[in-house]
């Protein structure tokens, strides 16, 4: 895995009171036809020849959430998960990319680590750290961990 700067977003729809902004993914300013939720590209990582891991926010001051997307150039969005919750806000920072994982800070002092599998693995209920949400399903490619565990919305552990 390696961080890249050749990927960018072009806004397709602005955010409304009830929906997220939507943007098209561009690679070297060329259209991919892939539309994703989000407005601000915080970082892009090339996982392999056809897959990319994107970290996207919506530019919301007091309730910023981070969307992590796994894209496949031939399939579009393969997986999506979100970090954050009501009345919480974070800043994406301190991205460190290694050949097998990426680590970053988002909310508080928590260091989040993301790993991407070559093939889907079984997704067990309630196996993600507090603050992570993803659509229902039986498979996942993105494994995420948090150290230390994020605090609850009321500040307790």
C-alpha positions in Angstrom: 0.0 0.0 0.0 1.2 3.5 -0.8 -0.3 7.0 -0.4 -0.9 8.7 -3.7 -1.7 12.3 -4.8 -2.9 11.5 -8.4 -6.5 10.8 -7.2 -9.0 13.7 -6.6 -12.7 14.3 -6.3 -15.1 16.4 -8.3 -18.3 17.4 -6.6 -21.4 16.0 -8.3 -24.1 16.9 -5.8 -23.9 19.3 -2.8 -24.9 18.2 0.7 -28.4 18.9 1.8 -30.0 18.8 5.3 -30.7 15.1 4.7 -28.1 13.8 2.3 -24.3 13.7 2.1 -22.5 15.4 -0.8 -21.6 13.1 -3.7 -18.4 13.3 -5.7 -16.8 11.6 -8.7 -13.4 10.0 -8.4 -10.8 11.3 -10.8 -7.4 9.7 -11.4 -4.9 12.0 -12.9 -7.8 14.3 -13.7 -9.5 11.6 -15.8 -13.0 10.5 -15.0 -13.6 7.0 -13.5 -17.4 7.2 -13.5 -17.3 6.2 -9.8 -19.5 8.3 -7.6 -18.9 8.3 -3.9 -20.4 9.9 -0.8 -18.3 12.8 0.6 -16.8 16.1 -0.4 -13.2 16.4 0.9 -10.6 13.8 0.1 -8.4 13.6 3.2 -6.1 10.9 1.7 -5.9 8.2 -1.0 -4.0 5.0 -0.8 -3.2 2.7 -3.7 -3.8 -0.9 -2.3 -2.8 -2.7 -5.5 -3.1 -2.3 -9.3 -6.9 -2.0 -9.3 -7.9 -1.0 -5.7 -7.8 2.2 -3.8 -8.6 3.1 -0.2 -10.1 6.6 0.2 -10.6 8.7 3.4 -13.3 11.3 2.8 -15.1 13.9 5.0 -18.0 16.2 4.4 -16.5 19.5 5.7 -19.0 19.7 8.6 -17.5 21.8 11.5 -19.2 20.3 14.6 -20.1 16.8 13.5 -17.4 15.7 11.2 -17.4 12.0 10.3 -14.8 10.0 8.3 -15.9 7.8 5.5 -13.5 5.0 4.4 -14.1 3.6 1.0 -12.5 0.7 -0.8 -12.7 1.2 -4.6 -12.1 -1.3 -7.3 -11.7 0.4 -10.7 -13.8 -2.2 -12.4 -16.5 -2.7 -9.7 -16.8 0.8 -8.1 -17.3 1.0 -4.3 -16.6 -2.4 -2.9 -16.9 -1.5 0.8 -17.8 1.6 2.9 -17.5 2.3 6.6 -17.9 5.4 8.7 -16.1 6.6 11.9 -17.9 9.1 14.1 -21.3 9.7 15.6 -23.8 12.4 16.6 -22.2 15.3 18.4 -18.7 14.1 17.8 -16.1 15.7 15.6 -12.7 14.6 14.5 -9.8 15.8 12.4 -8.0 13.3 10.1 -4.3 13.5 10.8 -1.0 11.7 11.2 -1.5 9.2 8.3 1.2 6.5 8.3 1.2 3.9 5.5 3.0 0.6 5.6 3.0 -2.2 3.0 0.1 -4.0 4.8 -1.8 -1.3 6.7 -2.5 2.4 7.3 -2.8 4.1 10.7 -4.2 7.6 11.5 -5.8 9.7 14.2 -9.4 10.9 13.8 -11.3 11.4 17.1 -9.4 12.1 20.4 -6.2 10.2 21.0 -7.3 7.0 19.3 -5.0 5.6 16.6 -7.1 3.8 14.0 -5.4 1.0 11.9 -6.9 -0.2 8.7 -5.9 -3.4 6.8 -7.3 -4.5 3.4 -7.8 -8.2 2.6 -7.2 -9.7 -0.8 -10.4 -11.5 -0.6 -13.5 -11.0 1.5 -13.6 -12.4 5.1 -16.6 -13.2 7.3 -18.0 -10.1 9.1 -19.0 -10.9 12.6 -21.6 -8.7 14.3 -20.2 -6.2 16.9 -16.6 -6.9 15.9 -15.7 -3.3 14.9 -14.5 -0.8 17.5 -17.0 1.7 19.1 -17.8 4.5 16.7 -17.5 2.5 13.5 -20.6 1.8 11.4 -20.9 -0.1 8.1 -23.8 -1.5 6.1 -25.2 -4.9 7.0 -23.7 -7.9 5.3 -21.8 -11.1 5.7 -18.5 -10.1 4.1 -15.8 -7.5 4.5 -12.5 -6.5 3.0 -11.6 -3.7 5.5 -10.5 -4.7 9.0 -10.3 -1.8 11.4 -8.9 -1.6 14.9 -8.6 1.3 17.5 -6.0 1.8 20.2 -6.9 2.9 22.8 -10.6 2.2 22.4 -12.6 5.3 21.6 -14.6 6.9 24.4 -18.3 6.9 24.4 -20.2 10.0 23.3 -20.7 10.9 27.0 -16.9 10.7 27.5 -16.8 7.4 29.4 -14.8 4.4 28.3 
